[in-house]
Amino acid sequence: MAIAHFAGGTRFTARELGYYDECRRRGWHCVCPQLHGEQMIDRGAFGSLESQHDILDAVRCMRARCAVDPARIYLAGRSMGGLTALLLAAKHPDLFAGVVAGQAITNLVTWCAASPQYRVYVEQIACGGPYSERTAFEYARRSPINYGPNFRYIPLVLWHGTEDPTVPHAETKAMRRIIAAQAGRRVLVRWLPGAAHDGVGPPVRWICDRLAAHRNAWTGGKRGPGPDVRMIDLVTDEDKEYFWLGIGRASATAFGRVRVCLSRGILDVQQAGNVKCLTVHLDRIGKACRHGRWRCRVAEGVTLRVLSNERYGEQELVPGGGGRIAVP
């Protein structure tokens, strides 16, 4: 279990909150790395790529050194840690089996407007200045609300106090609405009536119970059907792989938006905004979706690569139109 600490938290936060004791009781491993941003640690992170990779590196280290079940890797965080947890849930649904995010900042622009006393950390430390055309993408990529479609692929639980003056509960309400509209899912939200921000939250045992019910079917879990990944419909701010699809953006200063569908021997690229290259890993596709011949429809300006490390070598479709790829 990975813990993303709040602003001002440290690598000792998980222990102080009781996660170590609860995980030990369950026979789980627990890790809580110190999060950092481009300019400072702790309060300067606010969803930075560096803080996201702090969590990913910690998970990678635990998997290398400990007996970790890859189908049962969980993540939790509150406040700034809730922001980080939501970003990782959206961007790494093939890694985490479930995520709990509490009191999460979901939109940096609206949060800065509602909580001006904290704006200095975002403007001067995290995002390189006040919100403007120059900084818009930096604000956007750190705001989970902009990754709505991605949340169809991962179990998620939210919690928030109804009288939170630091992160208004409107942030969680907006996140729930976006997920319902763009991912077609209803997310469980635990509201804490009358609760403020600091020193509140559901019991650690409750958080762990919510997570323990889930297994990551993509990595071999056997409980539950897992996400349907025959269609990958998501947003990315990095060039990276999601399940069986690698995405390379045309511009590094904008989101990539893709919708790719596998169905009965047809690989259909239905949407590819700000995308220059897509890579399909055939070996990662379930047996039900494997065919001896693929008919591919590719948007103009997108290069499609279809490859397999085991048998098929690599074949490439140049930009424009479509084509067929024979798979021996």
N, C-alpha and C positions, 0 to 999 in steps of 0.2 A: 504494500500500500504506500503510495506516494502522497505527501502532504505539501501543498503550496501555501507558504505562510503569508500572513497579512502584512501591510506596510508597517515597518518598525519591528516586524518579527525577525527571527533568526533560525539557524539550523536547530536550535533547541526548542522551538515552538511546539513541535509535535509531542515531545516528551512532557512539556509543561501542561499541555491540554489533555493529557491522558491517553494519547494514541499509542504510545509504546506499551503501556500496561494492557490496553484492550487488545492490541495485536498479538502480544505475547500470550494472552489468554486463549486466543483463537488459533495460535500456531502460525501466525502471519509474520512476514518481515515488514518493517516499516522504515521509510527513508524520508528525510525532510531537508533538502539541500538549501543552502543560502542562495536566495535569488538576487540577481543583479541586473542593472540596466547598462546603458552605454557609458554613463558617467559616474554612477555610484551604486552601492548595494542597497538593499532593503527598500527604502521609500522611493527610490528612483526607478524601480523595475516597471511597474504598471503595464504588464503584458509584453514587455520587450522580447524580441527574438532570443536574446541572451538568457532571459529568465525561463523561457520555454525550453531552451536546450539545457538549462540547469536541471530541470526535471527529467528530460529525456536521457541525459548523460547519467544521472543518478540511477534511473531504472536500468539502463544498460549495464552499469557497474554491478548492481545487485544481481542481475541475471547471470553475469559472468562469475560472480563469487559465491552465490547462494543457490540453493535448490528452489527456484521460482517456477511456479506453474504459469506458463505463458497465457493460459486462458483465464487467469484470475489476477490480473494486474489492475488495481483500482486507484482512483485519484480523488482527493477532496481538498477543498480550500474555502476560505471565507474572506470577504472584502476584496482587497487586492489579490489575495490568493484565489478567491472565487472567480475573479476576472481571468487569471492565468489558467485555472482549471477548465473554464468554459472554452478558452481558445484551444487548449490541448484536446479537449473532447471533440471540437469541430475539425481539427487538423490531423488528429491521430486516432480515428475511430477503429482502425485495425490493430491498435496496440492496447487500448484500455477497454476493460470489460464493463466498466460503469464509472460514473462520475457524480459526485455530490458537490454543489456549489452554493454557498450561503452568502447573503448580503453582497452579492456580486455587482460590481460596476459592469454594466453591459454596453454602455454608450458613453465614451469619454466626453463627447461634445455636450450632451445633455447633463452629464454629471458635473462637469466644470461650471456650467451655468447655474445648477442648483446648489452647488457647494463651493462657492468662490474662495473659501478659506484654504482649500486644498489645490486650487488651480495652479499655484506656483510650482508644485512638484511636476505637474503634467507639462506646463508650458516651458519652464526653464530647464527642466532636467530630462523629462521623458521624450517629449514630442518635438523638441527643437523650436518652440515658439508658440504664440497664440494660434488658434485655428485660423487658417487662411488657405488660399489656393496652393501655396507652397507646402504646407504641412498637412493638408487634408488626408492624403493617403496614410500618413503615419498615424493619425488619429483613427482612421477607418480600420486599419489592419489590427489595431489593438482593441477594437470594440467588437465583442462577440455577436452583437446584434446584426452585424453584417455577414454572418456565416449561417444564416437561417437554414438553408437547404441541407447543410451538413449534418444537422442533428437528427436526421432520420435514421442514422446508422448506429447510434450508441445510446444505451440506457442512461437517463439523466434525471436527477432529483435536485430541486431547488428549495431553499428556505430563506426566510427574511422576516425581520421584525416590522410590525406595522407602524411603529413610531420611530423609525430610524432617521436621525437627523444628519448622519454622516453620508450614508448611501440611501437615498429615499427608496422606499419599496416600489416606487413607480419603475425603477430599473428592472426589477424582476418581473413585474407585470408586462412591461414591453417585451422582454425576452420571451415570455410564455406566449404572447400573441404572435410574435414573429415565427416561432417554431411551429405553432398550430397552422399558420397561414402558408409557410414556405416548405415545411417538412411534413405537414399532415399528421402531426403527433400531438397528443395531449400530455403535458409534462406534469408530474406530481410536484406540487408546491406545498411546503409546510409553512403556514403563516404563524408567527409568534405574536399573539395579540398584545399590544401595548409595549412590546420590547423595543429597546433603543439599539445601540450598535455595539459598544465595547462590553466585553464580558458576558455576552448572551449567546445562546445557540442551543440547538437540541443536544442531547447527550451523545457522547462519542459512540456509545453502544448502538444507539439508534442509527447513526450514520453508517456504521459498519454493517448493521443488519440490512439496510437498504442495498448496500453493495454486494453483500454475500449471496444474494439471490441470483446474481448474474454470472454468466460465463461468456467468454469471447468465442463464439462459434467459428470465427474466421481463423483462429489459431488453435482450434482443436477442442474447444469446449463442447460438452455433450448435452448440456441442459438448455432447453429452449431452441427455437429454430434459427436464431441469429438473424442478422440483417440480410435483406435481399439485395445482393450486390450485382445482379444482372444489369441494373441501370446505375451508373455513377453520375449523380446530379449534385454538383457542389461548387463551392467557391474556394479559391486558394490564393494566399498572398506570397507563397513560396513556390519554387520549382521543386516538386516532390512527388512521391508515389502515394496513391490511395488504393488499397486492395490490389487489384491487378492492372491498374492504370497509372502510368507516369505522365506528368504534366509539365511541359516547359512553356513558360509565358513569353510573349513577344516583347513586353515591356516590364521591367522590374519595378516600376513605380505605379503599378495598377494591379487590381485583382484579375486572376484568370477565372473564367466562368465556363464550366463544361457540363454537357449532358451527353453521355455515351451509353448506348443500349446494346445488349447482346440478346439475340433472339433467333433461334432456329437457323443458325448458320449465317446470320446477318449481323455485322458489326456496324452500327449506325451512329455516326457522330452527328447528333442533332443540334448541338450548340457548342461553339468554341470561340468564346470572346476573349480577346487578348491572349490567344494561344498560338504558338508557332509549331509545337511538336507534341504528339501524343505517342506513348509507347505502351503497347499491349503485351503483357506477360502471359502467354498462353498456359504455362505450367501452373499458374495461380488460379485459373478458372476452374470451377467445379466440373465434375464429370458430366453433369446434366447439360452443360453449356458447350461441351467440346464437340467439334464437328471436323470432318475431313477436309472441308472446303469452306472458306469464308467469303461472303460477298460484302465488300466494304463500301460504305458511302462516307466520303470525307469532304468537309467544307473547303472551299477555295482558300488557299493560303496556309493550310495546315499540313504538315508532314506527319504521316502515320507510319510508325514502325511496329511490326509484329514480330516478337522474338520469343525464343525458349532456350533456356540454358541447357536443357537436357537433350532435346532431339532435333529441333526444327531450325537451328541456326538463326539467322536474322534476315528479314525481308523488309523492304521499304517501299511505301507508296509515296510518290512525290506529290506536291501540293496540287489540288484541283480535282474535282470530280470523284470518281470511285474506281473500283477495280476488284479483282479476285485474288485471293491468296490460297494456294494449295498447300495443305498440311499433310505430309506423308504419315 
